[in-house]
Amino acid sequence: MKMAIQQLQKHRKDGMPIDEFVQLDAVKKRNSDIRDVSPMHVTGHCTIGSQQITCSLRLEGKLILPCARTWEDVDFPIDIESVEIFSWSEKDRGSKDDNVHFVEAETIDLQPILEELILLEIPIQVFKDDADQAVIKGGEDWSYSTDEQVEAEKEAAPPKPDPRLADLAKYFDQSDE
């Protein structure tokens, strides 16, 4: 989603509305957890000044992420609102504000900013609605059990002596001769 600064100057009086669908498949390369990205609906309004453009953006769409328990696909809705400032003024070049982007060429490319906004929205873990009821079976050399099952097995099993203290137990079993 690129905009030429010269073309934006035409909208200086009233600003420029934005209403587009953008496909951001490059996000999948930057985060391997993302399985699929729907077309993102970008809406907003850009106000054009002499040395900068201020864009109020809203990004809506859907990601497909893996469930942290079952590894099944989970629909994760995205609804982001952000204000981004693009400046070509030399005084803004050293700005420490994260929302100010210095423009070096004659075009403004919104795609990297939109990708970054999506990446920041992704949670560490996503759970499917019925992930708690999912039956997870064990495999070769591993098994799955809940905390309650582990506690029940501990109570049912006879106490085992510590193998480090087995020789000490033998010492007390010897009769005094």
C-alpha positions, 0 to 999 in steps of 0.5 A: 500500500504505497502513496506518492507524496505528490499525489497526497498534496492534492488532498491537502485541504480535506485530507485523504480517506483510506478504505482498502483491502490489503493482503499481508502474506509477508507477516507469515515469513516474519512469524512462523506461528501464523498459519494464514492471514485473511485480507486486512481491511484498512480504513482511516483518514490521512491529514496532510501538512507541509512537512508531515502526514498524520494517518489515523488507521484501523486495521481489521482482519483475521489470523489463523494461529495454532492452539497451544494445547491441541495444535489445531487452527484457531481463528484470531480476530484482529482489530487495531487502531493506530495513529502513524505520522510520516515526516520528511522534515529534517527536524523530525529525523532524530525523533524518538517517537515510535509513531513518527516515520521518516520518509526518505523517498517520494513515496510512503509505504504503509505495508511494513507499518501494518505488518508491524502492528499485526505482529505486535497484536499476536499473543504468546499463547492462543487456546481453542474454545474447547481445548480443556475438554480435548483428550490428549493421548500419549505417544511413544515414550510419553504420556499426558496426565492431568494434575488430578490423575498424578495425585490419584496415582501417588495416593494409590501406589505404595510408598517406595523407599528412596534408592539412595537410602536402600543400603541404609535400610539394609543396615537396620535390617541386620540382626545384632550378632 
